[in-house]
Structures are given as C-alpha cells and as structure tokens.
Amino acid sequence: MQNRLLTRAGAIAVAAGCAIALAACSSDEGGGDDSTEEDAQSSETTEEETTEAEMASGEFGAACSAVPADGEGSFTGMADDPVATAASNNPVLTTLVAAVGEADLVDTLNSAENITVFAPVDDAFAAIPEADLEAVMADQEMLTGILTYHVVGERLAPEDLAGEHTTLQGDTLEVTGSGEEFMVNDAATVVCGNVQTANATVYIIDTVLMPA
C-alpha cells in the first residue's frame, strides 16, 4: 500500500512539473512575439522619419549638379552660413554676389531672419546687355530695388512656393508650378531649388527679375 502511494505521489509531481514547464514555454513565446512586433514598429517609424527628413531638406533641379559636391560652396557648406556669405562661396552666383556688394546689402541679407531668396545665376546677368548691366551696377538705388525684389520676407518651403508673395522691395512676385517645376513671374525658371542657408531658403533662377 505504501509503495502504491509513493508511486502515485511521484506521478503527480512529474505531471505538475511538466505543466509548469509548458506554462513557462508559452510565456516565453508570447514575450518573443511582443518584442518582434515592437522592433518592427520601431523600424517602420525610423524609416518614415528618415524619409520625411530627406524630403524636407532635398534640393531639386537640373542646375544643382553645377554646385560643388563638397567645401564651403556645397549644399552642406552653404547651410552653415548666412545667405550672402553662402552665395559668395557658390561658383554659379558670382555676379549676384558682386551686385549685392555694390548695393551694400551683405549685412542686410546676412542679418535677416527666415527669408527666401530668388538668386539669378551668372548666365542670367550675362543675358542683360553689357551697357545696361553696367548702368544698373553704377546706380545703387536702382540696383538695391532690383535685388530686394528677389527677396521675400518669409522662408518658403517648396510646398508653399506657388502663389503671390510680397518682396522686400515692396512689390509682389508670383510663383507658379508644383513639385519640382516652378516659374517666377512667368519669366524665370527655378533651376535649383530648396537650397538651405543658415537664415534663408534659396531658389536659383535663370533670369533676373525686374520689378514693375
């Protein structure tokens, strides 16, 4: 009788041990699934954040290839400097930089906060008859009016670019288009857009704008 009781007690103990082991395994498996799901969600969030950051800071346009890949004149280098200084390091904006200097606007542009600059490339100035360009360069008041007409007193992202905007000169300009294709006053095409500097967003254009 005693042996039977011992045998039965042993069987109960073994069964109980197995039940505990199975419960532990089930718990571990459930925890693993939760961890996998959390990792997947975290990965998706990181990818979304990266994509949004790339879209927010991405330059666009065929002429962007003319900007140096590195150094102070590169997109990364320009982002560290205020706009007039950043432009002075960009090899496609040398005439604009000279004009800004002649108009004594370097400090004005560098100290401004959150502006948008439509920056004509050198070829845009070269398209102006030489005598006319020299006359404008020699007339500081006229030159200042033309240059400040290229500046909007707020920072415009590509999605906010289309529409009518008041310039620092006082007149308005109109941007049409969407995505990566924009025109200003139906005269100038944005050839490299969404270029960031420390205090401005720059849209490089292929024509010098003239106020009314």
TITIVO-310748 format. One record per residue: residue in one letter; residue number from 0; x, y, z of N, C-alpha, C in turn. Coordinates in steps of 0.2 Angstrom, whole numbers, padded with zeros to 4 digits, always signed. Layout:
<batis>
{A, NUM, {X, Y, Z}, {X, Y, Z}, {X, Y, Z}}
...
</batis>
This chain:
<batis>
{M, 0, {+0004, -0006, +0000}, {+0000, +0000, +0000}, {+0004, +0006, +0000}}
{Q, 1, {+0009, +0006, +0004}, {+0014, +0012, +0005}, {+0017, +0013, -0002}}
{N, 2, {+0020, +0008, -0005}, {+0023, +0009, -0012}, {+0018, +0012, -0017}}
{R, 3, {+0012, +0010, -0017}, {+0007, +0012, -0022}, {+0006, +0020, -0021}}
{L, 4, {+0006, +0022, -0014}, {+0005, +0029, -0013}, {+0011, +0033, -0015}}
{L, 5, {+0017, +0030, -0014}, {+0023, +0034, -0016}, {+0023, +0034, -0024}}
{T, 6, {+0021, +0029, -0027}, {+0021, +0029, -0035}, {+0016, +0034, -0037}}
{R, 7, {+0010, +0034, -0034}, {+0005, +0039, -0036}, {+0008, +0046, -0035}}
{A, 8, {+0011, +0048, -0029}, {+0013, +0054, -0027}, {+0019, +0057, -0032}}
{G, 9, {+0023, +0052, -0034}, {+0028, +0053, -0039}, {+0025, +0055, -0046}}
{A, 10, {+0020, +0052, -0048}, {+0017, +0053, -0054}, {+0014, +0060, -0054}}
{I, 11, {+0011, +0062, -0049}, {+0008, +0069, -0048}, {+0013, +0074, -0048}}
{A, 12, {+0019, +0073, -0045}, {+0024, +0078, -0045}, {+0027, +0079, -0052}}
{V, 13, {+0028, +0073, -0056}, {+0030, +0074, -0063}, {+0025, +0078, -0067}}
{A, 14, {+0019, +0076, -0067}, {+0014, +0080, -0070}, {+0014, +0087, -0069}}
{A, 15, {+0014, +0089, -0063}, {+0014, +0096, -0061}, {+0020, +0099, -0063}}
{G, 16, {+0026, +0096, -0063}, {+0032, +0099, -0066}, {+0032, +0100, -0074}}
{C, 17, {+0029, +0095, -0077}, {+0028, +0096, -0084}, {+0023, +0102, -0086}}
{A, 18, {+0018, +0103, -0082}, {+0013, +0108, -0083}, {+0016, +0115, -0082}}
{I, 19, {+0021, +0115, -0076}, {+0024, +0122, -0075}, {+0029, +0123, -0081}}
{A, 20, {+0032, +0118, -0084}, {+0037, +0119, -0089}, {+0033, +0122, -0095}}
{L, 21, {+0028, +0119, -0097}, {+0024, +0121, -0103}, {+0021, +0128, -0102}}
{A, 22, {+0019, +0130, -0096}, {+0017, +0137, -0095}, {+0023, +0142, -0096}}
{A, 23, {+0028, +0140, -0094}, {+0034, +0144, -0094}, {+0036, +0145, -0102}}
{C, 24, {+0036, +0140, -0106}, {+0037, +0140, -0113}, {+0032, +0144, -0116}}
{S, 25, {+0026, +0144, -0114}, {+0021, +0148, -0118}, {+0022, +0155, -0116}}
{S, 26, {+0024, +0157, -0110}, {+0025, +0163, -0108}, {+0031, +0166, -0112}}
{D, 27, {+0036, +0162, -0113}, {+0042, +0165, -0117}, {+0040, +0166, -0124}}
{E, 28, {+0036, +0162, -0127}, {+0034, +0163, -0134}, {+0030, +0169, -0135}}
{G, 29, {+0026, +0170, -0130}, {+0022, +0176, -0131}, {+0026, +0182, -0130}}
{G, 30, {+0031, +0183, -0126}, {+0035, +0188, -0125}, {+0039, +0189, -0131}}
{G, 31, {+0041, +0184, -0134}, {+0045, +0185, -0140}, {+0041, +0188, -0146}}
{D, 32, {+0035, +0186, -0146}, {+0031, +0189, -0152}, {+0030, +0197, -0150}}
{D, 33, {+0029, +0199, -0144}, {+0028, +0206, -0142}, {+0034, +0210, -0144}}
{S, 34, {+0040, +0207, -0143}, {+0046, +0210, -0144}, {+0048, +0211, -0152}}
{T, 35, {+0046, +0206, -0155}, {+0047, +0206, -0163}, {+0042, +0212, -0166}}
{E, 36, {+0036, +0212, -0163}, {+0031, +0217, -0166}, {+0034, +0224, -0164}}
{E, 37, {+0036, +0225, -0158}, {+0039, +0232, -0156}, {+0045, +0234, -0160}}
{D, 38, {+0049, +0229, -0162}, {+0055, +0230, -0166}, {+0053, +0232, -0173}}
{A, 39, {+0048, +0229, -0176}, {+0046, +0230, -0182}, {+0043, +0237, -0183}}
{Q, 40, {+0039, +0239, -0178}, {+0035, +0246, -0177}, {+0041, +0251, -0177}}
{S, 41, {+0046, +0250, -0172}, {+0051, +0255, -0172}, {+0055, +0256, -0178}}
{S, 42, {+0056, +0250, -0182}, {+0060, +0251, -0188}, {+0056, +0255, -0193}}
{E, 43, {+0049, +0254, -0193}, {+0045, +0257, -0198}, {+0045, +0265, -0197}}
{T, 44, {+0045, +0266, -0190}, {+0045, +0273, -0188}, {+0051, +0277, -0190}}
{T, 45, {+0057, +0273, -0189}, {+0063, +0276, -0191}, {+0064, +0278, -0198}}
{E, 46, {+0061, +0273, -0202}, {+0061, +0274, -0209}, {+0057, +0280, -0212}}
{E, 47, {+0051, +0280, -0208}, {+0047, +0286, -0210}, {+0050, +0293, -0208}}
{E, 48, {+0053, +0293, -0202}, {+0057, +0299, -0200}, {+0062, +0301, -0205}}
{T, 49, {+0066, +0296, -0207}, {+0072, +0297, -0212}, {+0069, +0300, -0218}}
{T, 50, {+0064, +0297, -0221}, {+0061, +0299, -0227}, {+0058, +0306, -0227}}
{E, 51, {+0055, +0308, -0221}, {+0052, +0315, -0221}, {+0058, +0320, -0220}}
{A, 52, {+0064, +0318, -0217}, {+0069, +0322, -0216}, {+0073, +0323, -0223}}
{E, 53, {+0073, +0318, -0227}, {+0076, +0319, -0234}, {+0072, +0323, -0238}}
{M, 54, {+0065, +0322, -0238}, {+0061, +0326, -0242}, {+0061, +0334, -0240}}
{A, 55, {+0062, +0335, -0233}, {+0062, +0342, -0231}, {+0068, +0346, -0233}}
{S, 56, {+0073, +0342, -0234}, {+0080, +0346, -0235}, {+0082, +0344, -0242}}
{G, 57, {+0079, +0341, -0246}, {+0081, +0339, -0253}, {+0081, +0345, -0258}}
{E, 58, {+0087, +0346, -0261}, {+0087, +0351, -0266}, {+0085, +0348, -0273}}
{F, 59, {+0082, +0352, -0277}, {+0080, +0349, -0284}, {+0081, +0353, -0289}}
{G, 60, {+0082, +0351, -0295}, {+0083, +0355, -0301}, {+0089, +0353, -0305}}
{A, 61, {+0089, +0354, -0312}, {+0095, +0351, -0316}, {+0101, +0355, -0314}}
{A, 62, {+0101, +0361, -0312}, {+0107, +0365, -0311}, {+0110, +0364, -0305}}
{C, 63, {+0107, +0360, -0301}, {+0110, +0358, -0294}, {+0117, +0354, -0295}}
{S, 64, {+0117, +0351, -0301}, {+0123, +0347, -0302}, {+0130, +0352, -0303}}
{A, 65, {+0128, +0358, -0304}, {+0134, +0363, -0305}, {+0137, +0365, -0298}}
{V, 66, {+0133, +0364, -0293}, {+0135, +0366, -0286}, {+0141, +0361, -0284}}
{P, 67, {+0146, +0363, -0281}, {+0151, +0359, -0279}, {+0149, +0353, -0274}}
{A, 68, {+0152, +0348, -0274}, {+0150, +0342, -0270}, {+0152, +0343, -0263}}
{D, 69, {+0157, +0346, -0262}, {+0160, +0347, -0255}, {+0163, +0354, -0254}}
{G, 70, {+0165, +0356, -0248}, {+0168, +0363, -0247}, {+0162, +0368, -0245}}
{E, 71, {+0165, +0374, -0244}, {+0160, +0379, -0242}, {+0155, +0381, -0247}}
{G, 72, {+0156, +0380, -0254}, {+0151, +0381, -0259}, {+0146, +0376, -0260}}
{S, 73, {+0147, +0370, -0257}, {+0142, +0364, -0257}, {+0136, +0366, -0254}}
{F, 74, {+0131, +0362, -0255}, {+0125, +0362, -0251}, {+0126, +0362, -0243}}
{T, 75, {+0130, +0357, -0241}, {+0131, +0357, -0234}, {+0135, +0363, -0231}}
{G, 76, {+0140, +0365, -0235}, {+0144, +0371, -0233}, {+0139, +0377, -0233}}
{M, 77, {+0135, +0378, -0238}, {+0130, +0384, -0238}, {+0126, +0384, -0232}}
{A, 78, {+0124, +0378, -0230}, {+0119, +0378, -0224}, {+0121, +0380, -0218}}
{D, 79, {+0128, +0381, -0217}, {+0131, +0383, -0211}, {+0132, +0391, -0211}}
{D, 80, {+0131, +0394, -0217}, {+0132, +0402, -0217}, {+0126, +0405, -0218}}
{P, 81, {+0126, +0412, -0216}, {+0120, +0416, -0218}, {+0120, +0417, -0226}}
{V, 82, {+0115, +0419, -0229}, {+0114, +0419, -0236}, {+0119, +0422, -0240}}
{A, 83, {+0121, +0429, -0239}, {+0125, +0432, -0243}, {+0132, +0429, -0243}}
{T, 84, {+0134, +0427, -0237}, {+0141, +0423, -0236}, {+0140, +0416, -0240}}
{A, 85, {+0135, +0413, -0239}, {+0134, +0406, -0243}, {+0134, +0407, -0250}}
{A, 86, {+0131, +0412, -0253}, {+0131, +0414, -0260}, {+0138, +0415, -0263}}
{S, 87, {+0142, +0419, -0258}, {+0149, +0421, -0261}, {+0153, +0415, -0261}}
{N, 88, {+0151, +0409, -0259}, {+0155, +0403, -0259}, {+0153, +0398, -0265}}
{N, 89, {+0147, +0401, -0268}, {+0145, +0396, -0274}, {+0147, +0399, -0280}}
{P, 90, {+0150, +0395, -0284}, {+0153, +0397, -0291}, {+0148, +0399, -0296}}
{V, 91, {+0142, +0398, -0295}, {+0137, +0399, -0300}, {+0133, +0406, -0299}}
{L, 92, {+0135, +0409, -0293}, {+0132, +0415, -0291}, {+0136, +0421, -0290}}
{T, 93, {+0142, +0421, -0294}, {+0147, +0427, -0293}, {+0145, +0434, -0295}}
{T, 94, {+0141, +0434, -0300}, {+0138, +0441, -0302}, {+0133, +0444, -0297}}
{L, 95, {+0129, +0439, -0295}, {+0124, +0441, -0290}, {+0128, +0444, -0283}}
{V, 96, {+0133, +0440, -0281}, {+0137, +0442, -0276}, {+0140, +0449, -0277}}
{A, 97, {+0143, +0450, -0283}, {+0146, +0457, -0284}, {+0140, +0462, -0284}}
{A, 98, {+0134, +0461, -0286}, {+0129, +0466, -0286}, {+0127, +0467, -0279}}
{V, 99, {+0126, +0462, -0275}, {+0125, +0463, -0268}, {+0130, +0467, -0264}}
{G, 100, {+0136, +0466, -0266}, {+0141, +0470, -0263}, {+0141, +0477, -0265}}
{E, 101, {+0139, +0479, -0272}, {+0139, +0485, -0274}, {+0133, +0489, -0271}}
{A, 102, {+0128, +0485, -0270}, {+0122, +0488, -0266}, {+0122, +0489, -0259}}
{D, 103, {+0128, +0487, -0256}, {+0129, +0487, -0249}, {+0123, +0483, -0245}}
{L, 104, {+0122, +0477, -0248}, {+0116, +0473, -0245}, {+0119, +0467, -0241}}
{V, 105, {+0125, +0466, -0240}, {+0128, +0460, -0237}, {+0126, +0459, -0230}}
{D, 106, {+0126, +0464, -0226}, {+0124, +0464, -0219}, {+0117, +0463, -0218}}
{T, 107, {+0113, +0467, -0223}, {+0106, +0467, -0223}, {+0103, +0460, -0224}}
{L, 108, {+0106, +0456, -0229}, {+0104, +0449, -0230}, {+0106, +0444, -0225}}
{N, 109, {+0112, +0445, -0223}, {+0115, +0441, -0218}, {+0112, +0441, -0211}}
{S, 110, {+0109, +0447, -0209}, {+0106, +0448, -0203}, {+0099, +0447, -0203}}
{A, 111, {+0096, +0446, -0209}, {+0088, +0445, -0209}, {+0087, +0438, -0207}}
{E, 112, {+0081, +0437, -0204}, {+0079, +0430, -0202}, {+0073, +0427, -0206}}
{N, 113, {+0074, +0421, -0208}, {+0069, +0417, -0211}, {+0067, +0421, -0218}}
{I, 114, {+0071, +0421, -0223}, {+0069, +0424, -0229}, {+0070, +0419, -0235}}
{T, 115, {+0067, +0421, -0240}, {+0068, +0417, -0246}, {+0071, +0421, -0252}}
{V, 116, {+0076, +0419, -0255}, {+0080, +0422, -0260}, {+0079, +0419, -0267}}
{F, 117, {+0077, +0423, -0272}, {+0077, +0420, -0279}, {+0084, +0423, -0282}}
{A, 118, {+0089, +0418, -0283}, {+0095, +0420, -0284}, {+0097, +0419, -0292}}
{P, 119, {+0098, +0424, -0296}, {+0099, +0423, -0303}, {+0106, +0420, -0304}}
{V, 120, {+0107, +0415, -0308}, {+0114, +0413, -0310}, {+0118, +0418, -0314}}
{D, 121, {+0124, +0417, -0315}, {+0128, +0421, -0319}, {+0126, +0422, -0326}}
{D, 122, {+0123, +0417, -0329}, {+0121, +0417, -0336}, {+0115, +0422, -0336}}
{A, 123, {+0111, +0422, -0331}, {+0105, +0427, -0331}, {+0108, +0434, -0332}}
{F, 124, {+0113, +0436, -0328}, {+0116, +0443, -0329}, {+0119, +0444, -0335}}
{A, 125, {+0122, +0438, -0338}, {+0126, +0439, -0344}, {+0121, +0440, -0350}}
{A, 126, {+0115, +0438, -0349}, {+0110, +0439, -0354}, {+0107, +0447, -0355}}
{I, 127, {+0109, +0451, -0350}, {+0107, +0458, -0350}, {+0113, +0461, -0354}}
{P, 128, {+0111, +0466, -0359}, {+0116, +0469, -0362}, {+0121, +0473, -0358}}
{E, 129, {+0127, +0472, -0360}, {+0133, +0474, -0355}, {+0132, +0482, -0353}}
{A, 130, {+0130, +0486, -0358}, {+0130, +0493, -0356}, {+0124, +0494, -0351}}
{D, 131, {+0119, +0490, -0351}, {+0113, +0491, -0347}, {+0115, +0488, -0340}}
{L, 132, {+0119, +0483, -0340}, {+0121, +0480, -0333}, {+0126, +0485, -0330}}
{E, 133, {+0130, +0488, -0333}, {+0135, +0492, -0330}, {+0131, +0498, -0328}}
{A, 134, {+0126, +0501, -0331}, {+0122, +0506, -0329}, {+0118, +0505, -0322}}
{V, 135, {+0116, +0499, -0322}, {+0112, +0497, -0316}, {+0117, +0496, -0310}}
{M, 136, {+0123, +0493, -0311}, {+0128, +0492, -0306}, {+0130, +0499, -0303}}
{A, 137, {+0130, +0504, -0308}, {+0133, +0510, -0305}, {+0127, +0515, -0302}}
{D, 138, {+0121, +0512, -0302}, {+0115, +0516, -0299}, {+0113, +0512, -0293}}
{Q, 139, {+0116, +0514, -0287}, {+0114, +0510, -0281}, {+0107, +0509, -0279}}
{E, 140, {+0103, +0515, -0280}, {+0096, +0515, -0278}, {+0092, +0510, -0283}}
{M, 141, {+0094, +0510, -0289}, {+0090, +0505, -0294}, {+0093, +0498, -0293}}
{L, 142, {+0099, +0497, -0291}, {+0102, +0491, -0290}, {+0099, +0488, -0284}}
{T, 143, {+0098, +0492, -0279}, {+0095, +0490, -0272}, {+0088, +0487, -0273}}
{G, 144, {+0084, +0491, -0277}, {+0077, +0490, -0279}, {+0076, +0483, -0282}}
{I, 145, {+0081, +0482, -0287}, {+0081, +0476, -0291}, {+0082, +0470, -0287}}
{L, 146, {+0088, +0470, -0283}, {+0090, +0465, -0279}, {+0085, +0463, -0273}}
{T, 147, {+0082, +0468, -0270}, {+0077, +0467, -0264}, {+0071, +0464, -0267}}
{Y, 148, {+0069, +0465, -0274}, {+0064, +0462, -0277}, {+0064, +0455, -0277}}
{H, 149, {+0070, +0452, -0277}, {+0072, +0445, -0277}, {+0071, +0442, -0270}}
{V, 150, {+0069, +0445, -0265}, {+0069, +0443, -0258}, {+0062, +0443, -0255}}
{V, 151, {+0060, +0438, -0252}, {+0053, +0438, -0249}, {+0055, +0437, -0241}}
{G, 152, {+0051, +0440, -0238}, {+0052, +0441, -0230}, {+0049, +0435, -0226}}
{E, 153, {+0049, +0429, -0229}, {+0047, +0423, -0225}, {+0051, +0417, -0229}}
{R, 154, {+0052, +0412, -0225}, {+0055, +0406, -0228}, {+0050, +0402, -0231}}
{L, 155, {+0051, +0401, -0237}, {+0046, +0397, -0241}, {+0048, +0390, -0243}}
{A, 156, {+0045, +0385, -0240}, {+0046, +0378, -0242}, {+0043, +0377, -0249}}
{P, 157, {+0046, +0371, -0253}, {+0043, +0370, -0260}, {+0035, +0370, -0260}}
{E, 158, {+0032, +0367, -0255}, {+0025, +0366, -0255}, {+0021, +0372, -0254}}
{D, 159, {+0025, +0378, -0251}, {+0022, +0384, -0250}, {+0024, +0389, -0255}}
{L, 160, {+0028, +0387, -0260}, {+0031, +0392, -0265}, {+0026, +0395, -0270}}
{A, 161, {+0021, +0391, -0273}, {+0017, +0393, -0278}, {+0012, +0399, -0274}}
{G, 162, {+0011, +0404, -0278}, {+0007, +0409, -0276}, {+0010, +0416, -0276}}
{E, 163, {+0007, +0421, -0274}, {+0009, +0428, -0274}, {+0013, +0430, -0267}}
{H, 164, {+0018, +0433, -0268}, {+0022, +0434, -0262}, {+0025, +0442, -0262}}
{T, 165, {+0025, +0445, -0256}, {+0027, +0452, -0256}, {+0035, +0452, -0255}}
{T, 166, {+0038, +0456, -0259}, {+0046, +0456, -0258}, {+0048, +0462, -0254}}
{L, 167, {+0054, +0461, -0252}, {+0057, +0467, -0248}, {+0057, +0473, -0251}}
{Q, 168, {+0057, +0473, -0258}, {+0056, +0479, -0262}, {+0050, +0483, -0261}}
{G, 169, {+0045, +0479, -0260}, {+0038, +0481, -0259}, {+0033, +0479, -0264}}
{D, 170, {+0035, +0477, -0270}, {+0030, +0474, -0275}, {+0030, +0467, -0273}}
{T, 171, {+0025, +0464, -0277}, {+0024, +0457, -0277}, {+0027, +0453, -0283}}
{L, 172, {+0028, +0447, -0282}, {+0030, +0442, -0287}, {+0026, +0436, -0287}}
{E, 173, {+0025, +0433, -0292}, {+0020, +0427, -0292}, {+0024, +0421, -0295}}
{V, 174, {+0023, +0415, -0291}, {+0027, +0409, -0292}, {+0021, +0404, -0295}}
{T, 175, {+0022, +0401, -0300}, {+0018, +0396, -0302}, {+0021, +0389, -0303}}
{G, 176, {+0017, +0384, -0303}, {+0020, +0377, -0303}, {+0019, +0373, -0297}}
{S, 177, {+0022, +0367, -0297}, {+0022, +0362, -0291}, {+0027, +0357, -0292}}
{G, 178, {+0028, +0353, -0287}, {+0033, +0348, -0286}, {+0040, +0351, -0287}}
{E, 179, {+0043, +0349, -0293}, {+0050, +0352, -0294}, {+0050, +0356, -0300}}
{E, 180, {+0045, +0359, -0302}, {+0045, +0363, -0308}, {+0041, +0370, -0306}}
{F, 181, {+0045, +0375, -0306}, {+0042, +0382, -0304}, {+0044, +0387, -0309}}
{M, 182, {+0040, +0392, -0310}, {+0042, +0398, -0313}, {+0040, +0404, -0309}}
{V, 183, {+0044, +0410, -0310}, {+0043, +0416, -0306}, {+0041, +0421, -0311}}
{N, 184, {+0035, +0424, -0310}, {+0033, +0430, -0315}, {+0032, +0427, -0322}}
{D, 185, {+0031, +0421, -0323}, {+0031, +0418, -0330}, {+0037, +0420, -0334}}
{A, 186, {+0043, +0421, -0331}, {+0049, +0423, -0334}, {+0055, +0419, -0332}}
{A, 187, {+0055, +0418, -0326}, {+0061, +0414, -0323}, {+0060, +0407, -0321}}
{T, 188, {+0064, +0403, -0323}, {+0063, +0396, -0321}, {+0067, +0394, -0315}}
{V, 189, {+0065, +0391, -0310}, {+0069, +0388, -0304}, {+0073, +0382, -0307}}
{V, 190, {+0079, +0383, -0307}, {+0084, +0378, -0310}, {+0087, +0374, -0304}}
{C, 191, {+0087, +0377, -0298}, {+0090, +0373, -0292}, {+0086, +0376, -0286}}
{G, 192, {+0082, +0372, -0283}, {+0078, +0374, -0278}, {+0079, +0371, -0271}}
{N, 193, {+0076, +0374, -0266}, {+0076, +0372, -0259}, {+0083, +0371, -0257}}
{V, 194, {+0087, +0376, -0258}, {+0094, +0376, -0256}, {+0094, +0380, -0249}}
{Q, 195, {+0097, +0377, -0244}, {+0096, +0380, -0237}, {+0103, +0383, -0235}}
{T, 196, {+0102, +0389, -0232}, {+0107, +0393, -0229}, {+0105, +0394, -0222}}
{A, 197, {+0110, +0397, -0218}, {+0108, +0397, -0210}, {+0102, +0401, -0209}}
{N, 198, {+0100, +0406, -0214}, {+0094, +0411, -0212}, {+0090, +0411, -0218}}
{A, 199, {+0091, +0407, -0223}, {+0086, +0408, -0229}, {+0086, +0401, -0233}}
{T, 200, {+0080, +0401, -0237}, {+0080, +0396, -0242}, {+0081, +0399, -0249}}
{V, 201, {+0085, +0396, -0253}, {+0087, +0399, -0259}, {+0084, +0395, -0265}}
{Y, 202, {+0081, +0399, -0270}, {+0079, +0396, -0276}, {+0083, +0399, -0282}}
{I, 203, {+0087, +0395, -0285}, {+0092, +0398, -0290}, {+0088, +0398, -0297}}
{I, 204, {+0088, +0404, -0300}, {+0084, +0405, -0306}, {+0088, +0407, -0312}}
{D, 205, {+0085, +0406, -0318}, {+0089, +0408, -0324}, {+0088, +0414, -0327}}
{T, 206, {+0084, +0419, -0324}, {+0083, +0425, -0327}, {+0083, +0431, -0321}}
{V, 207, {+0085, +0437, -0322}, {+0085, +0442, -0317}, {+0078, +0445, -0317}}
{L, 208, {+0075, +0445, -0312}, {+0068, +0448, -0311}, {+0068, +0456, -0311}}
{M, 209, {+0063, +0459, -0314}, {+0063, +0466, -0314}, {+0056, +0468, -0311}}
{P, 210, {+0056, +0473, -0306}, {+0050, +0475, -0303}, {+0046, +0479, -0308}}
{A, 211, {+0040, +0480, -0307}, {+0036, +0484, -0311}, {+0038, +0491, -0312}}
</batis>
